[in-house]
Amino acid sequence: MAKAADWLRQERRKALGDWVAFCLGCGAARRWFEEFEADVPETCSQCGGELLRRCKECGAPFSSLAVVDCEECGAPVRANELFGSKIRRAPRR
């Protein structure tokens, strides 16, 4: 199953963009290609909030819209709740 998930992830990146940026205020998101990073705005076009595309601690880009902690350094990126719902489910035990 992991191979299928990796393949799908790579195809999605080729078609939609390598990385994702999201608004800390309203949650709006957009995918972006590395070579066009300069075209990603600093503020959200929906609400004017901060559009985050890289970790503030280590500078790593985000591969998933559902990121709560940085995939590279583990630093918290945002709260695990948006509009009263969890962004990431608790891990199964």
Long-range contacts (C-beta under 8 A, 24 or more apart in sequence): 9-63, 13-63, 18-61, 18-63, 19-53, 19-61, 19-62, 19-63, 20-53, 20-62, 20-63, 20-64, 20-65, 20-67, 21-51, 21-52, 21-53, 21-62, 22-51, 22-52, 22-62, 22-65, 22-67, 23-47, 23-49, 23-50, 23-51, 23-52, 24-49, 24-50, 24-51, 24-52, 24-78, 25-49, 25-50, 27-82, 27-83, 29-65, 34-61, 52-77, 52-78
